[in-house]
């Protein structure tokens, strides 16, 4: 029985849906992961909606934790290595991915078997990290937390403030001229990882703006990411 080296599940921004992801990124991360004989799954998560959720700020995280639960429930059936389950998030999906990687100690879903909800590594691509007014992508903040969120909720979902020594190894990439999500989101998260002794790598491109993975040659940003994963044993 073949045990696959590792597995990634993908989270994208709020405007994308699962059916759109693979056609948009055929030669991007999901396709490249498959070519390397690793599994890649796409998470289609619920958008935060007050009308359908008791607390919309936790809705996407609950979906992400449920995905981790499903994956760890099926590692034998799917020939996955349970110690090498990672997550990748783009843009607003990067906020969800980093939330999963910093809020795993509390289960927001039913988890009677106490299955592992912590990703073993994170890849964050031009991620929205912070909910602070200085750094946040305001649309993402309003979508997740509402118009006038409590200070405690802002801090809770400012993931640069939630990093601990248990946060998984992380690879970040961003462009300095990003006009949608401030590059300092990646920088402050990297600094928090460094402060807590977490293995991390930050790759900054001078130009490319938001969504650069669809425009820059794949090898320019894919090879450094794969190098990081290899060095980390994934």
C-alpha positions in Angstrom: 0.0 0.0 0.0 1.4 3.4 -1.0 1.5 6.1 1.6 1.4 9.5 -0.1 4.1 11.9 1.1 1.7 14.6 2.1 -1.6 16.3 1.5 -2.7 19.8 1.0 -6.2 21.2 1.1 -6.7 24.5 -0.6 -8.7 27.6 0.6 -9.3 30.4 -1.7 -10.8 33.9 -1.3 -14.4 34.5 -0.6 -15.3 35.2 -4.3 -14.1 31.8 -5.6 -15.9 28.4 -5.4 -14.4 25.0 -5.7 -15.5 24.4 -9.2 -13.5 27.5 -10.3 -10.3 26.8 -8.5 -8.6 24.0 -10.5 -9.4 25.6 -14.0 -7.9 28.8 -12.7 -4.8 27.2 -11.3 -4.1 24.2 -13.6 -0.3 24.7 -13.5 -0.4 26.3 -10.0 -0.1 24.8 -6.6 -2.8 22.1 -6.7 -1.7 20.8 -10.1 2.0 20.8 -9.1 1.2 19.0 -5.9 -0.6 16.3 -7.8 2.3 16.0 -10.2 4.6 15.4 -7.3 2.5 12.4 -6.2 0.9 14.3 -3.3 -2.8 14.7 -2.8 -4.5 18.1 -3.1 -8.1 18.7 -2.1 -10.2 21.9 -2.4 -12.3 23.1 0.5 -15.5 24.8 -0.5 -16.4 26.6 2.7 -19.4 28.6 3.7 -19.2 32.4 3.6 -19.8 34.1 6.9 -23.5 35.0 7.0 -25.3 36.3 10.0 -28.6 35.0 8.7 -27.6 31.4 8.6 -25.0 31.2 11.4 -25.2 31.6 15.2 -21.8 33.5 15.1 -20.7 34.1 11.5 -17.1 34.8 12.6 -16.6 31.1 13.4 -18.4 29.6 10.4 -15.5 29.3 8.0 -13.2 28.0 10.8 -15.8 25.3 11.6 -15.7 24.2 7.9 -11.9 24.1 8.0 -11.9 22.1 11.2 -14.5 19.7 9.7 -12.2 19.2 6.7 -9.3 18.3 9.0 -11.6 15.9 10.9 -12.7 14.2 7.6 -9.1 13.9 6.4 -7.8 12.4 9.6 -10.8 10.1 9.7 -9.8 8.7 6.3 -6.0 8.7 6.3 -5.9 4.9 6.0 -8.6 4.7 3.4 -7.0 7.4 1.3 -3.4 6.3 1.9 -2.4 9.6 3.5 0.3 10.2 6.0 -1.5 11.6 9.1 1.6 13.5 10.1 1.9 15.4 6.9 -1.4 17.2 6.3 -0.9 20.8 5.4 -3.1 23.7 4.3 -2.7 26.4 1.8 -4.7 29.6 1.6 -4.8 32.5 -0.9 -5.9 36.0 0.0 -9.0 35.8 2.3 -8.5 32.1 2.2 -5.1 32.8 3.7 -6.8 34.3 6.7 -8.8 31.1 7.1 -5.8 28.9 6.7 -3.8 30.9 9.3 -6.8 30.8 11.6 -6.9 27.0 11.3 -3.2 27.0 12.1 -3.5 29.3 15.2 -6.8 28.3 16.7 -6.5 24.5 16.6 -6.4 24.0 20.4 -10.1 24.6 20.7 -12.6 22.6 18.7 -15.5 24.5 17.3 -17.1 21.3 15.9 -18.1 18.0 17.4 -14.9 16.0 17.7 -15.7 13.1 20.0 -12.7 11.1 18.8 -10.4 14.0 19.5 -8.9 13.9 16.0 -6.1 16.2 15.2 -7.3 19.6 13.9 -3.8 21.2 13.6 -2.3 21.4 10.1 1.2 20.1 10.0 2.3 23.0 7.8 0.9 26.2 6.2 1.4 27.8 2.9 0.0 31.4 2.9 -0.2 33.2 -0.4 -0.7 37.0 -0.2 -2.8 36.3 2.9 -5.0 38.5 4.9 -3.7 37.9 8.4 -4.7 40.9 10.6 -8.0 42.4 11.5 -6.4 45.6 12.9 -7.4 48.8 11.1 -3.8 49.5 10.1 -3.4 46.2 8.2 -6.7 44.6 7.5 -8.4 44.0 4.2 -11.6 45.9 5.2 -14.0 43.9 3.1 -12.7 40.6 4.7 -13.0 42.1 8.1 -16.6 43.3 7.6 -17.6 40.0 6.0 -16.2 38.0 9.0 -16.7 40.3 12.0 -19.3 42.8 11.0 -19.3 46.6 10.9 -18.5 47.2 14.6 -16.8 44.2 16.1 -15.7 44.1 19.7 -12.0 44.7 20.4 -11.7 41.2 21.8 -13.0 39.7 18.6 -10.7 41.8 16.4 -7.7 40.6 18.5 -8.9 37.0 18.4 -8.9 37.0 14.6 -5.8 39.0 14.2 -3.7 35.9 13.7 -0.4 37.6 14.1 -1.4 37.9 17.8 -2.4 34.2 18.1 1.0 32.6 17.1 2.5 30.3 19.7 5.4 27.8 19.8 2.8 25.2 18.6 1.9 27.0 15.4 3.0 24.8 12.4 5.9 25.6 10.1 4.8 28.3 7.6 5.8 29.5 4.2 4.6 32.9 3.1 4.8 34.7 -0.2 3.6 38.2 -1.1 4.3 41.1 -3.4 5.5 44.4 -2.1 3.2 46.3 -4.4 0.1 44.4 -3.4 -2.8 46.9 -3.7 -5.4 44.6 -2.2 -3.9 43.0 0.9 -1.1 45.0 2.5 2.2 43.1 2.4 2.7 43.8 6.0 0.2 41.2 6.8 2.7 38.6 5.8 5.6 40.4 7.5 4.0 40.7 10.9 2.9 37.1 10.8 6.5 36.1 9.9 7.8 38.2 12.8 5.4 36.5 15.2 6.5 33.1 14.0 10.2 34.0 14.4 9.5 35.4 17.9 8.0 32.1 18.9 10.7 29.9 17.4 8.5 28.5 14.6 10.2 27.5 11.3 9.1 30.0 8.7 10.2 31.4 5.4 8.9 34.6 3.8 9.4 35.2 0.1 8.7 38.7 -1.1 8.5 39.8 -4.7 9.0 43.5 -5.5 6.3 43.6 -8.1 3.3 41.5 -9.1 0.4 42.9 -7.1 -2.4 40.7 -5.8 -2.9 37.4 -7.5 0.6 37.3 -8.8 0.6 33.5 -9.0 -1.6 33.7 -12.1 0.8 36.0 -13.8 4.4 35.3 -12.8 6.2 32.2 -14.2 5.3 29.3 -12.0 8.9 28.3 -11.3 9.8 31.7 -9.8 7.5 31.2 -6.8 6.8 27.4 -6.9 10.5 26.3 -6.6 11.2 28.2 -3.3 8.0 26.9 -1.8 8.8 23.3 -2.7 12.3 23.8 -1.3 10.9 24.9 2.0 8.6 21.8 2.2 11.5 19.5 1.3 13.7 21.0 4.0 10.9 20.7 6.5 10.4 17.0 5.7 7.1 17.3 3.8 
